[in-house]
Amino acid sequence: MKSLLITCRTGFESECAQELTEYFSNRGAHGFARLQRDSGFLVFESADGNPLPPVQASELIFPRQCLAIGEHFSELDTKDRISPILEWLGRHINSLSDIWTEAPDSPAGEALNAFCRSFESALVARLKRDKWITPAAPKRLLLFFPSGTECFLCLVDNGRTPPLRQGIPRLRFPSDAPSRSTLKLEEAFLVLLTETEREKWLQPGFTAVDLGAAPGGWTYQLVRRSIKVSAVDNGPMAQNLMDSGLVQHFRDDGFRFQPKKNVEWMVCDMVEKPARVAERMATWLREGWCKRTIFNLKLPMKKRWQETQSCLAALREQAGRDLDIRARQLYHDREEITVYAGPLSRR
Ligand SMILES: C[S@@+](CC[C@H](N)C(=O)[O-])C[C@H]1O[C@@H](n2cnc3c(N)ncnc32)[C@H](O)[C@@H]1O
């Protein structure tokens, strides 16, 4: 694997590049990025021609997908885009489990979505006719179109977990949730915890504190799992949550609030300087007020990678014990990342 296609939230291409440079350099490999700001993707290449060690997006914060590039077609003929792709496939592989055609998650990419859908149908029909598609085949074809004439061809291993188109979990907004932020915590549970962890750690009857809770989108996710919540915010909480009998509302400062009894979870979505949030999260973990936490770090406009690193390092240092820290920029995050921190555990 000498070059990788990386997709991300638009505007975070250079954070991806910095994170990958450091990731590979820590593993004795060196690479560089080719990127265009706000494109929603970048290409990361080996600097010395040696293969880059394997990497999964789930190990990193900013990338949504890390895909080994099999071929790059820079100037496809709009009258016949299929032939060069079929010719390449014929030389390299003899069966595929599926075919996905994607565009960047960016304004330019959105304009290509209709094209991607029709190109995918045409290619699937053609490859089915030629008996190329076998559900048991170990690899899937992913064609990524930054424009109508440029295409990155990637062969993707079918792992144990089902892959997500564009690396994006499509979640349905629950109609009785009080804010769209609810999807952030739902996605965090899905992406940052394993299925077994969700079952073990989100049990009915557990207790939680939600700092910066109003109007209650995050509290909603806890209440729907029958977890009792102390919701801390000067703003009002949604009435349907208060009526659940599971929520106690404290009109307090989230940076001063302390629970009377230690809780299983503390979640925090307060809009504040990330360093201040990280320090407060470390205090909760150090004091044992919560066992686990999920919180957002709102990133500054500049030096976002440096800020991310320094906040996570401060969390580690100030918590006073080894922590399992998992951080991702979720699809439902904007200029922020979401972090899980808890006791060290085997995944
Ligand atoms: C992004 S909103 C939270 C949205 C909420 N998680 C939801 O899903 O509905 C941020 C909230 O943090 C609260 N907040 C900010 N600073 C706070 C503080 N020092 N103490 C308590 N709440 C605070 C604000 O009042 C606001 O309601």
The ligand as an SDF file (V2000), in Angstrom:
LIG
                    3D

 27 29  0  0  0  0  0  0  0  0999 V2000
  -24.6250   22.5730   22.6580 C   0  0  0  0  0  0  0  0  0  0  0  0
  -25.7190   22.9360   23.9600 S   0  0  0  0  0  0  0  0  0  0  0  0
  -26.0730   21.3530   24.5930 C   0  0  0  0  0  0  0  0  0  0  0  0
  -27.0680   20.6040   23.7970 C   0  0  0  0  0  0  0  0  0  0  0  0
  -27.4830   19.3160   24.4780 C   0  0  0  0  0  0  0  0  0  0  0  0
  -26.3560   18.3820   24.6040 N   0  0  0  0  0  0  0  0  0  0  0  0
  -28.5750   18.6410   23.7090 C   0  0  0  0  0  0  0  0  0  0  0  0
  -28.3050   17.5670   23.1390 O   0  0  0  0  0  0  0  0  0  0  0  0
  -29.6930   19.1510   23.6860 O   0  0  0  0  0  0  0  0  0  0  0  0
  -24.6430   23.5650   25.1670 C   0  0  0  0  0  0  0  0  0  0  0  0
  -25.3270   23.7940   26.4920 C   0  0  0  0  0  0  0  0  0  0  0  0
  -24.3080   24.0120   27.4550 O   0  0  0  0  0  0  0  0  0  0  0  0
  -24.8210   24.8980   28.4100 C   0  0  0  0  0  0  0  0  0  0  0  0
  -23.6870   25.4640   29.1550 N   0  0  0  0  0  0  0  0  0  0  0  0
  -22.6590   26.1880   28.6990 C   0  0  0  0  0  0  0  0  0  0  0  0
  -21.8310   26.5120   29.7150 N   0  0  0  0  0  0  0  0  0  0  0  0
  -22.3490   25.9290   30.8270 C   0  0  0  0  0  0  0  0  0  0  0  0
  -21.9530   25.8700   32.1670 C   0  0  0  0  0  0  0  0  0  0  0  0
  -20.8450   26.4860   32.5900 N   0  0  0  0  0  0  0  0  0  0  0  0
  -22.7240   25.1870   33.0260 N   0  0  0  0  0  0  0  0  0  0  0  0
  -23.8420   24.5510   32.6380 C   0  0  0  0  0  0  0  0  0  0  0  0
  -24.2640   24.5620   31.3590 N   0  0  0  0  0  0  0  0  0  0  0  0
  -23.5240   25.2590   30.4710 C   0  0  0  0  0  0  0  0  0  0  0  0
  -25.6240   25.8960   27.6200 C   0  0  0  0  0  0  0  0  0  0  0  0
  -26.5960   26.5110   28.4280 O   0  0  0  0  0  0  0  0  0  0  0  0
  -26.2370   25.0200   26.5350 C   0  0  0  0  0  0  0  0  0  0  0  0
  -27.5410   24.6240   26.8790 O   0  0  0  0  0  0  0  0  0  0  0  0
  1  2  1  0
  2  3  1  0
  2 10  1  0
  3  4  1  0
  4  5  1  0
  5  6  1  0
  5  7  1  0
  7  8  2  0
  7  9  1  0
 10 11  1  0
 11 12  1  0
 11 26  1  0
 12 13  1  0
 13 14  1  0
 13 24  1  0
 14 15  1  0
 14 23  1  0
 15 16  2  0
 16 17  1  0
 17 18  1  0
 17 23  2  0
 18 19  1  0
 18 20  2  0
 20 21  1  0
 21 22  2  0
 22 23  1  0
 24 25  1  0
 24 26  1  0
 26 27  1  0
M  CHG  2   2   1   9  -1
M  END
$$$$
